[in-house]
Amino acid sequence: MTTAELTFRAATEADIPAVVELVESAYRGDASRAGWTTEADLLEGQRTDPEGVAAVVRHADGRLLLAEIAGETVACCQLEHRGDHVYFGMFAVRPKLQGGGFGKVVMAEAERTARAEWGAAEMRMTVIRQRADLIAWYERRGYRRTGRMTPFPYGDERFGIPQRADLEFELLVKTLD
């Protein structure tokens, strides 16, 4: 599989099970260790669930963007228009495809979509601050650290079961040209 084979479309209700499986495989459990985006050492339990994915699919000011190869979902990301910016989240690439340029291509399409669909001048995301490797990857793509932190939702197992007591999210921002 190559990045040249990628096609993009908005997710529908029928895609929810495949998206849940993709996101879980990229971030949680032993399957996630095949890639480099795993959070398995920081969090156990689920990363998302059908209800959470359905809320993104149904959001009037957003889109769950799917990247496919021959009809198979291999990556996804959430785009949510929030006034002067677009929030980028739920980003996942199949673990065995990570490191092959798929993430870069999906992110470029997400940024293009944010500009074309909503005229957004800025993309924002939150990343667990302990994920130095992931933050560095985003920085290489033009995102900057803001130092603005928000607490991890301890006690809400919809977001996972923390394996340490100091988790928090940092806001990353990129100006879209």
BABAPA-514559 format. One line per field, with one value per residue: residue in three letters; chain; z, y, x of N, C-alpha, C in turn. Coordinates in Angstrom, 2 decimals. Example, Ala and Ser with C-alpha at 12.3 -4.5 7.8 and 13.67 -1.06 7.14 Angstrom:
// residues 2
residuo = (ALA | SER)
cadena = (A | A)
n_z = (7.80 | 7.08)
n_y = (-5.69 | -2.25)
n_x = (13.19 | 12.85)
ca_z = (7.80 | 7.14)
ca_y = (-4.50 | -1.06)
ca_x = (12.30 | 13.67)
c_z = (7.80 | 7.87)
c_y = (-3.30 | 0.03)
c_x = (13.20 | 12.90)
// end
This chain:
// residues 177
residuo = (MET | THR | THR | ALA | GLU | LEU | THR | PHE | ARG | ALA | ALA | THR | GLU | ALA | ASP | ILE | PRO | ALA | VAL | VAL | GLU | LEU | VAL | GLU | SER | ALA | TYR | ARG | GLY | ASP | ALA | SER | ARG | ALA | GLY | TRP | THR | THR | GLU | ALA | ASP | LEU | LEU | GLU | GLY | GLN | ARG | THR | ASP | PRO | GLU | GLY | VAL | ALA | ALA | VAL | VAL | ARG | HIS | ALA | ASP | GLY | ARG | LEU | LEU | LEU | ALA | GLU | ILE | ALA | GLY | GLU | THR | VAL | ALA | CYS | CYS | GLN | LEU | GLU | HIS | ARG | GLY | ASP | HIS | VAL | TYR | PHE | GLY | MET | PHE | ALA | VAL | ARG | PRO | LYS | LEU | GLN | GLY | GLY | GLY | PHE | GLY | LYS | VAL | VAL | MET | ALA | GLU | ALA | GLU | ARG | THR | ALA | ARG | ALA | GLU | TRP | GLY | ALA | ALA | GLU | MET | ARG | MET | THR | VAL | ILE | ARG | GLN | ARG | ALA | ASP | LEU | ILE | ALA | TRP | TYR | GLU | ARG | ARG | GLY | TYR | ARG | ARG | THR | GLY | ARG | MET | THR | PRO | PHE | PRO | TYR | GLY | ASP | GLU | ARG | PHE | GLY | ILE | PRO | GLN | ARG | ALA | ASP | LEU | GLU | PHE | GLU | LEU | LEU | VAL | LYS | THR | LEU | ASP)
cadena = (A | A | A | A | A | A | A | A | A | A | A | A | A | A | A | A | A | A | A | A | A | A | A | A | A | A | A | A | A | A | A | A | A | A | A | A | A | A | A | A | A | A | A | A | A | A | A | A | A | A | A | A | A | A | A | A | A | A | A | A | A | A | A | A | A | A | A | A | A | A | A | A | A | A | A | A | A | A | A | A | A | A | A | A | A | A | A | A | A | A | A | A | A | A | A | A | A | A | A | A | A | A | A | A | A | A | A | A | A | A | A | A | A | A | A | A | A | A | A | A | A | A | A | A | A | A | A | A | A | A | A | A | A | A | A | A | A | A | A | A | A | A | A | A | A | A | A | A | A | A | A | A | A | A | A | A | A | A | A | A | A | A | A | A | A | A | A | A | A | A | A | A | A | A | A | A | A)
n_z = (0.00 | -0.80 | -0.26 | -2.44 | -3.21 | -1.58 | -0.89 | -0.01 | 2.15 | 3.78 | 6.86 | 7.51 | 9.30 | 8.96 | 9.02 | 11.61 | 13.35 | 12.11 | 12.39 | 15.18 | 15.71 | 14.29 | 15.62 | 18.23 | 17.69 | 17.00 | 19.29 | 21.75 | 23.77 | 22.89 | 20.08 | 19.27 | 19.71 | 17.48 | 15.98 | 16.30 | 17.70 | 19.99 | 23.13 | 25.13 | 27.36 | 28.93 | 29.24 | 29.86 | 28.86 | 26.95 | 24.02 | 22.50 | 21.77 | 20.29 | 20.66 | 21.05 | 18.59 | 16.90 | 17.71 | 16.66 | 13.91 | 13.49 | 14.09 | 13.37 | 12.60 | 11.73 | 10.65 | 10.13 | 8.80 | 6.51 | 5.40 | 2.77 | 1.24 | -1.54 | -0.63 | 2.04 | 5.31 | 6.40 | 7.81 | 9.85 | 10.85 | 12.99 | 12.26 | 13.42 | 13.13 | 14.81 | 15.09 | 14.77 | 14.19 | 13.38 | 15.06 | 15.45 | 15.75 | 17.05 | 15.47 | 13.61 | 12.35 | 10.72 | 12.60 | 11.32 | 9.08 | 9.93 | 9.93 | 7.27 | 5.82 | 5.63 | 7.66 | 7.32 | 4.82 | 5.34 | 7.30 | 5.77 | 3.99 | 5.82 | 6.71 | 4.29 | 3.83 | 6.05 | 5.42 | 2.88 | 3.30 | 5.56 | 5.62 | 7.49 | 9.47 | 11.23 | 12.80 | 15.53 | 18.21 | 20.87 | 22.80 | 24.72 | 27.06 | 27.84 | 25.66 | 24.07 | 21.68 | 19.82 | 19.93 | 18.97 | 16.33 | 15.35 | 15.62 | 13.65 | 11.49 | 11.51 | 13.69 | 16.77 | 20.15 | 22.85 | 25.57 | 27.01 | 29.14 | 29.78 | 32.08 | 32.30 | 31.89 | 34.51 | 36.06 | 34.26 | 32.43 | 29.76 | 28.35 | 28.84 | 31.15 | 33.28 | 33.75 | 35.23 | 37.40 | 36.46 | 34.00 | 31.37 | 28.94 | 26.21 | 24.35 | 20.91 | 18.08 | 14.72 | 12.16 | 9.28 | 5.93)
n_y = (-1.19 | 2.22 | 5.78 | 7.11 | 5.74 | 6.54 | 7.59 | 10.02 | 10.64 | 11.71 | 10.31 | 8.08 | 6.99 | 4.23 | 3.69 | 3.75 | 1.41 | 0.48 | 2.70 | 2.94 | 0.56 | 1.04 | 3.34 | 2.36 | 0.33 | 1.81 | 3.14 | 1.75 | -1.17 | -4.33 | -4.53 | -1.93 | -1.50 | -2.19 | 0.04 | 3.47 | 5.27 | 4.41 | 4.56 | 2.85 | 2.50 | 4.63 | 4.74 | 2.55 | 0.54 | 1.87 | 3.98 | 5.28 | 5.08 | 3.61 | 5.53 | 7.94 | 8.21 | 8.33 | 10.78 | 12.54 | 12.00 | 12.90 | 15.60 | 18.87 | 20.97 | 19.79 | 17.14 | 13.76 | 12.64 | 10.19 | 8.11 | 6.02 | 2.92 | 1.15 | 0.85 | 0.13 | 1.36 | 3.14 | 5.23 | 8.05 | 11.19 | 13.73 | 16.70 | 19.76 | 22.59 | 25.54 | 28.37 | 30.67 | 28.85 | 25.42 | 22.41 | 19.64 | 16.22 | 12.83 | 11.36 | 8.82 | 6.21 | 3.13 | 0.83 | -0.78 | 0.69 | 3.01 | 5.40 | 5.34 | 7.59 | 8.06 | 9.44 | 12.09 | 12.72 | 12.49 | 14.48 | 16.76 | 16.75 | 17.17 | 19.77 | 21.15 | 20.74 | 22.10 | 24.74 | 25.01 | 24.26 | 25.73 | 28.08 | 28.37 | 29.81 | 28.73 | 25.74 | 23.64 | 21.49 | 19.06 | 17.38 | 14.70 | 15.76 | 14.25 | 12.79 | 13.10 | 12.29 | 12.26 | 14.92 | 16.15 | 15.18 | 16.52 | 19.13 | 19.15 | 19.36 | 21.91 | 22.72 | 24.45 | 24.48 | 25.64 | 25.83 | 25.94 | 24.19 | 21.58 | 19.68 | 16.07 | 13.96 | 12.49 | 9.68 | 9.39 | 6.86 | 6.65 | 7.80 | 6.32 | 4.47 | 5.90 | 5.35 | 6.70 | 9.56 | 12.16 | 13.08 | 15.33 | 17.58 | 19.34 | 22.28 | 22.52 | 24.50 | 25.59 | 27.90 | 28.24 | 28.49)
n_x = (0.84 | 0.46 | 0.83 | -0.15 | -2.37 | -4.42 | -7.73 | -10.21 | -12.98 | -16.03 | -17.03 | -19.78 | -22.72 | -22.62 | -19.93 | -19.05 | -18.41 | -15.99 | -14.33 | -14.12 | -12.73 | -10.35 | -9.27 | -8.96 | -7.08 | -4.86 | -4.08 | -4.45 | -3.82 | -2.17 | -2.07 | -1.66 | 1.00 | 2.41 | 2.70 | 3.89 | 2.35 | 1.15 | -0.55 | -0.46 | 1.20 | 0.57 | -2.18 | -4.90 | -7.73 | -10.48 | -10.12 | -11.93 | -15.47 | -18.46 | -20.52 | -19.14 | -17.80 | -20.02 | -21.12 | -19.24 | -19.48 | -22.08 | -21.98 | -22.88 | -21.17 | -18.85 | -16.64 | -15.88 | -13.16 | -12.26 | -9.62 | -8.98 | -8.00 | -8.62 | -11.27 | -10.93 | -10.74 | -8.03 | -7.03 | -8.00 | -9.52 | -10.78 | -12.49 | -13.47 | -15.30 | -14.80 | -15.63 | -13.21 | -11.28 | -10.28 | -10.76 | -8.67 | -8.78 | -9.07 | -7.26 | -5.96 | -3.91 | -3.57 | -1.67 | 0.36 | 0.90 | 1.99 | 4.59 | 5.01 | 4.40 | 1.69 | 0.30 | 1.22 | 0.12 | -2.64 | -2.92 | -2.26 | -4.42 | -6.49 | -5.89 | -6.14 | -8.87 | -9.96 | -9.34 | -10.61 | -13.34 | -14.23 | -12.84 | -10.85 | -8.31 | -6.63 | -5.50 | -6.17 | -5.21 | -5.24 | -2.81 | -1.61 | 0.65 | 2.83 | 3.53 | 6.02 | 7.32 | 5.23 | 4.35 | 6.66 | 6.59 | 4.30 | 5.26 | 7.23 | 5.61 | 4.74 | 3.18 | 2.82 | 3.85 | 1.90 | 1.99 | -0.27 | -2.25 | -4.64 | -6.58 | -6.39 | -9.24 | -9.65 | -11.17 | -13.22 | -13.92 | -14.48 | -12.48 | -10.30 | -8.17 | -6.11 | -2.60 | -0.86 | -0.45 | -0.13 | -1.09 | -1.91 | -3.29 | -1.79 | -2.22 | -1.79 | -1.00 | -1.49 | -0.93 | -2.80 | -1.95)
ca_z = (0.00 | -0.86 | -0.01 | -3.71 | -3.33 | -0.63 | -1.25 | 1.19 | 2.17 | 5.11 | 7.44 | 7.73 | 10.43 | 8.66 | 9.24 | 13.04 | 13.89 | 11.56 | 12.98 | 16.57 | 15.66 | 13.84 | 16.68 | 19.31 | 17.28 | 16.91 | 20.57 | 22.96 | 23.74 | 22.25 | 18.64 | 19.05 | 19.83 | 16.14 | 15.49 | 17.27 | 18.35 | 21.13 | 24.45 | 26.01 | 28.62 | 29.69 | 29.45 | 29.50 | 28.57 | 25.61 | 23.52 | 22.07 | 21.72 | 19.20 | 20.94 | 20.81 | 17.14 | 16.33 | 17.98 | 15.70 | 12.59 | 13.43 | 14.44 | 12.25 | 12.19 | 11.68 | 9.71 | 10.43 | 7.51 | 6.36 | 4.33 | 2.39 | 0.12 | -2.09 | 0.21 | 3.43 | 6.09 | 6.93 | 8.67 | 10.05 | 11.74 | 13.27 | 12.00 | 13.99 | 12.96 | 16.07 | 14.91 | 14.07 | 13.97 | 13.28 | 15.99 | 14.82 | 16.77 | 16.68 | 14.37 | 13.72 | 11.16 | 11.01 | 13.15 | 10.38 | 8.04 | 10.53 | 9.50 | 5.82 | 5.20 | 5.59 | 8.57 | 6.68 | 3.74 | 5.97 | 7.94 | 4.70 | 3.51 | 6.89 | 6.67 | 3.06 | 4.07 | 7.01 | 4.68 | 1.79 | 3.77 | 6.58 | 5.56 | 8.76 | 9.45 | 12.24 | 13.24 | 16.92 | 18.73 | 22.18 | 22.83 | 26.05 | 27.09 | 28.04 | 24.36 | 23.47 | 20.30 | 19.00 | 19.86 | 18.05 | 14.97 | 14.99 | 15.46 | 12.33 | 10.52 | 11.65 | 14.88 | 17.85 | 21.53 | 23.44 | 27.02 | 27.65 | 29.55 | 30.35 | 32.81 | 31.76 | 32.59 | 35.43 | 36.56 | 33.16 | 31.71 | 28.31 | 27.78 | 29.23 | 32.55 | 33.39 | 34.43 | 36.02 | 37.98 | 36.00 | 32.61 | 31.00 | 27.52 | 25.80 | 23.12 | 19.80 | 17.12 | 13.45 | 11.26 | 7.95 | 4.87)
ca_y = (0.00 | 3.47 | 6.96 | 7.51 | 5.01 | 7.06 | 8.41 | 10.61 | 10.92 | 11.91 | 9.10 | 8.00 | 6.12 | 2.86 | 3.58 | 3.86 | 0.27 | 0.43 | 3.80 | 2.56 | -0.47 | 1.69 | 4.21 | 1.49 | -0.40 | 2.73 | 3.75 | 0.95 | -2.61 | -4.88 | -4.25 | -0.58 | -1.50 | -2.38 | 1.39 | 4.30 | 6.18 | 3.77 | 5.18 | 1.71 | 2.64 | 5.72 | 4.53 | 1.29 | 0.72 | 2.33 | 5.31 | 5.85 | 4.10 | 3.94 | 6.76 | 9.06 | 8.34 | 8.77 | 12.21 | 13.25 | 11.83 | 13.67 | 17.00 | 19.73 | 21.82 | 19.00 | 16.03 | 12.70 | 12.38 | 8.85 | 7.83 | 4.62 | 2.29 | 0.09 | 0.69 | -0.19 | 2.53 | 2.98 | 6.38 | 8.95 | 12.32 | 14.58 | 18.12 | 20.44 | 24.04 | 26.24 | 29.82 | 31.15 | 27.75 | 24.05 | 21.48 | 18.40 | 15.18 | 11.44 | 11.07 | 7.45 | 5.52 | 1.71 | 0.68 | -1.34 | 1.68 | 4.17 | 5.57 | 5.25 | 8.84 | 8.18 | 10.50 | 13.38 | 12.94 | 12.72 | 15.80 | 17.76 | 16.79 | 17.79 | 21.20 | 21.64 | 20.73 | 23.17 | 26.01 | 25.03 | 24.14 | 26.71 | 29.27 | 28.44 | 30.36 | 28.05 | 24.39 | 23.42 | 20.13 | 18.81 | 16.16 | 14.40 | 16.40 | 13.24 | 12.17 | 13.94 | 11.87 | 12.69 | 16.39 | 16.48 | 14.90 | 17.64 | 20.32 | 19.07 | 19.70 | 23.32 | 23.02 | 24.98 | 24.28 | 26.89 | 25.82 | 25.95 | 22.82 | 21.26 | 18.42 | 14.83 | 13.68 | 11.35 | 9.18 | 9.17 | 5.75 | 6.76 | 8.29 | 5.41 | 4.32 | 6.40 | 4.52 | 7.61 | 10.61 | 13.49 | 13.30 | 16.53 | 17.88 | 20.63 | 22.81 | 22.80 | 25.37 | 25.86 | 28.85 | 27.66 | 29.47)
ca_x = (0.00 | 1.20 | 0.00 | -0.78 | -3.64 | -5.41 | -8.88 | -10.79 | -14.42 | -16.60 | -17.61 | -21.23 | -23.10 | -22.20 | -18.49 | -18.72 | -17.65 | -14.64 | -13.56 | -13.81 | -11.68 | -9.11 | -8.75 | -8.49 | -5.88 | -3.74 | -3.71 | -4.59 | -3.60 | -0.98 | -2.08 | -1.14 | 2.47 | 2.98 | 2.98 | 4.58 | 1.42 | 0.52 | -0.63 | -0.69 | 1.93 | -0.02 | -3.61 | -5.53 | -9.14 | -10.84 | -9.74 | -13.20 | -16.54 | -19.39 | -21.27 | -18.24 | -17.59 | -21.30 | -21.26 | -18.38 | -20.10 | -23.33 | -21.77 | -23.26 | -20.06 | -17.64 | -16.53 | -14.93 | -12.55 | -11.69 | -8.67 | -9.20 | -7.30 | -9.48 | -12.45 | -10.58 | -10.36 | -6.67 | -6.73 | -9.13 | -9.33 | -11.94 | -12.37 | -14.63 | -15.22 | -15.08 | -15.49 | -12.03 | -10.32 | -10.80 | -10.14 | -8.21 | -8.71 | -9.36 | -6.35 | -5.44 | -3.41 | -3.33 | -0.32 | 1.35 | 1.19 | 2.63 | 5.97 | 5.08 | 3.96 | 0.23 | -0.12 | 1.51 | -0.86 | -3.95 | -2.88 | -2.32 | -5.81 | -7.29 | -5.63 | -6.75 | -10.32 | -10.28 | -9.29 | -11.59 | -14.73 | -14.61 | -11.99 | -10.13 | -6.95 | -5.83 | -5.86 | -5.79 | -5.38 | -4.66 | -2.02 | -1.11 | 1.97 | 3.86 | 3.80 | 7.05 | 7.56 | 4.10 | 4.41 | 7.77 | 6.10 | 3.44 | 6.10 | 7.86 | 4.58 | 4.38 | 2.39 | 3.66 | 3.38 | 1.42 | 2.16 | -1.61 | -2.59 | -5.95 | -6.44 | -6.93 | -10.50 | -9.55 | -12.44 | -14.15 | -13.30 | -14.69 | -11.22 | -9.23 | -7.83 | -4.74 | -1.61 | -0.05 | -1.28 | 0.25 | -1.47 | -2.63 | -3.23 | -1.24 | -2.78 | -0.89 | -1.67 | -0.80 | -1.54 | -2.98 | -1.67)
c_z = (0.00 | -0.63 | -1.28 | -3.91 | -2.45 | -1.33 | 0.05 | 1.03 | 3.61 | 5.58 | 7.55 | 8.93 | 10.20 | 8.95 | 10.72 | 13.57 | 13.39 | 12.15 | 14.42 | 16.58 | 15.26 | 14.97 | 17.84 | 18.94 | 17.24 | 18.26 | 21.77 | 22.71 | 22.96 | 20.75 | 18.36 | 19.09 | 18.49 | 15.50 | 16.57 | 18.01 | 19.59 | 22.39 | 25.52 | 27.32 | 29.50 | 30.10 | 29.06 | 29.21 | 27.17 | 25.30 | 23.06 | 22.10 | 20.62 | 19.43 | 20.66 | 19.33 | 16.47 | 16.55 | 17.01 | 14.31 | 12.43 | 13.66 | 13.23 | 11.73 | 12.12 | 10.64 | 10.30 | 9.07 | 7.51 | 5.20 | 4.04 | 1.27 | -0.30 | -1.17 | 1.66 | 4.14 | 6.74 | 7.83 | 8.81 | 10.89 | 11.85 | 12.93 | 12.53 | 13.89 | 14.25 | 15.91 | 14.10 | 13.80 | 13.78 | 14.28 | 15.25 | 15.92 | 16.18 | 15.47 | 14.59 | 12.36 | 11.57 | 11.49 | 12.15 | 9.24 | 8.61 | 10.15 | 7.99 | 5.10 | 5.16 | 6.48 | 7.98 | 5.62 | 4.32 | 6.60 | 6.88 | 4.16 | 4.55 | 6.86 | 5.43 | 3.23 | 5.00 | 6.32 | 3.66 | 2.29 | 4.70 | 6.53 | 6.81 | 8.56 | 10.40 | 12.55 | 14.67 | 17.28 | 20.14 | 22.15 | 24.27 | 26.12 | 27.28 | 26.73 | 23.57 | 22.00 | 19.36 | 18.85 | 18.90 | 16.60 | 14.50 | 14.79 | 14.10 | 11.21 | 10.72 | 12.85 | 15.97 | 19.20 | 22.10 | 24.94 | 27.76 | 27.88 | 30.01 | 31.02 | 32.04 | 32.54 | 33.45 | 35.93 | 35.49 | 32.24 | 30.23 | 27.61 | 28.15 | 30.73 | 32.70 | 34.20 | 35.22 | 36.39 | 37.43 | 34.56 | 32.45 | 29.51 | 27.29 | 24.47 | 22.13 | 18.74 | 15.86 | 12.66 | 9.88 | 6.90 | 3.78)
c_y = (1.24 | 4.64 | 7.43 | 6.84 | 5.57 | 7.84 | 8.88 | 10.79 | 11.15 | 10.60 | 9.23 | 7.09 | 4.69 | 2.62 | 3.52 | 2.65 | 0.20 | 1.53 | 3.48 | 1.56 | 0.15 | 2.50 | 3.37 | 0.79 | 0.51 | 3.21 | 2.82 | -0.52 | -3.02 | -4.57 | -2.88 | -0.52 | -1.77 | -1.03 | 2.20 | 5.26 | 5.59 | 4.64 | 4.09 | 1.79 | 3.74 | 5.46 | 3.12 | 1.57 | 1.29 | 3.70 | 6.05 | 4.75 | 4.50 | 5.24 | 7.99 | 9.29 | 8.83 | 10.27 | 13.03 | 13.18 | 12.74 | 15.16 | 17.90 | 20.58 | 21.05 | 17.90 | 15.03 | 12.26 | 10.99 | 8.83 | 6.34 | 4.21 | 1.11 | -0.21 | 0.34 | 1.09 | 2.28 | 4.15 | 7.22 | 10.14 | 13.10 | 16.01 | 18.78 | 21.95 | 24.71 | 27.73 | 30.18 | 30.06 | 26.42 | 23.20 | 20.17 | 17.35 | 13.81 | 10.99 | 9.68 | 6.95 | 4.07 | 1.53 | 0.17 | -0.38 | 2.91 | 4.21 | 5.54 | 6.49 | 9.04 | 9.32 | 11.88 | 13.72 | 13.23 | 14.10 | 16.91 | 17.88 | 17.44 | 19.31 | 21.84 | 21.76 | 21.87 | 24.53 | 26.09 | 25.06 | 25.27 | 27.99 | 29.46 | 28.96 | 29.60 | 26.67 | 24.26 | 21.96 | 20.09 | 17.45 | 15.94 | 14.88 | 15.42 | 12.53 | 13.00 | 13.58 | 12.33 | 14.21 | 16.81 | 16.25 | 16.05 | 18.92 | 20.32 | 19.40 | 21.11 | 23.68 | 23.53 | 24.72 | 25.64 | 26.97 | 25.87 | 24.51 | 22.75 | 19.89 | 17.23 | 14.51 | 12.41 | 10.97 | 8.95 | 8.12 | 5.74 | 7.18 | 7.41 | 5.42 | 4.72 | 5.47 | 5.39 | 8.82 | 12.01 | 13.81 | 14.63 | 16.75 | 19.24 | 21.01 | 23.08 | 23.56 | 25.52 | 26.88 | 28.21 | 28.74 | 29.37)
c_x = (0.88 | 0.25 | -0.69 | -2.13 | -4.74 | -6.51 | -9.51 | -12.29 | -14.85 | -17.21 | -19.12 | -21.48 | -22.61 | -20.72 | -18.11 | -17.97 | -16.20 | -13.76 | -13.18 | -12.66 | -10.34 | -8.49 | -8.21 | -7.19 | -4.65 | -3.24 | -3.69 | -4.26 | -2.37 | -0.93 | -1.46 | 0.38 | 3.16 | 3.32 | 3.67 | 3.65 | 0.76 | 0.53 | -0.74 | 0.07 | 1.37 | -1.46 | -4.02 | -6.99 | -9.34 | -10.28 | -10.98 | -14.24 | -17.52 | -20.16 | -20.41 | -17.99 | -18.88 | -21.50 | -20.42 | -19.00 | -21.31 | -23.15 | -21.99 | -22.10 | -18.76 | -17.71 | -15.56 | -14.40 | -11.91 | -10.71 | -8.78 | -8.26 | -8.16 | -10.66 | -12.18 | -10.14 | -9.00 | -6.25 | -7.99 | -8.70 | -10.64 | -11.59 | -13.63 | -14.43 | -15.68 | -14.81 | -14.26 | -11.00 | -11.05 | -10.02 | -9.86 | -8.09 | -8.99 | -8.53 | -5.76 | -5.02 | -3.18 | -1.89 | 0.71 | 1.69 | 1.89 | 4.10 | 6.13 | 4.59 | 2.46 | -0.27 | 0.09 | 0.47 | -2.24 | -3.99 | -2.96 | -3.74 | -6.72 | -7.12 | -6.24 | -8.27 | -10.72 | -10.29 | -10.42 | -13.03 | -15.16 | -13.79 | -11.16 | -8.71 | -6.04 | -6.40 | -5.36 | -6.02 | -4.85 | -3.99 | -1.57 | 0.34 | 3.11 | 4.24 | 4.81 | 7.31 | 6.46 | 4.09 | 5.51 | 7.35 | 5.22 | 4.25 | 6.81 | 6.88 | 4.05 | 3.51 | 3.33 | 3.00 | 2.97 | 1.71 | 0.83 | -2.05 | -4.04 | -5.83 | -7.00 | -8.21 | -10.43 | -10.93 | -13.48 | -13.54 | -13.60 | -13.39 | -10.04 | -8.99 | -6.36 | -3.84 | -0.62 | -0.90 | -1.02 | -0.14 | -2.21 | -2.42 | -2.59 | -1.89 | -1.66 | -1.67 | -0.82 | -1.62 | -1.60 | -2.80 | -2.70)
// end
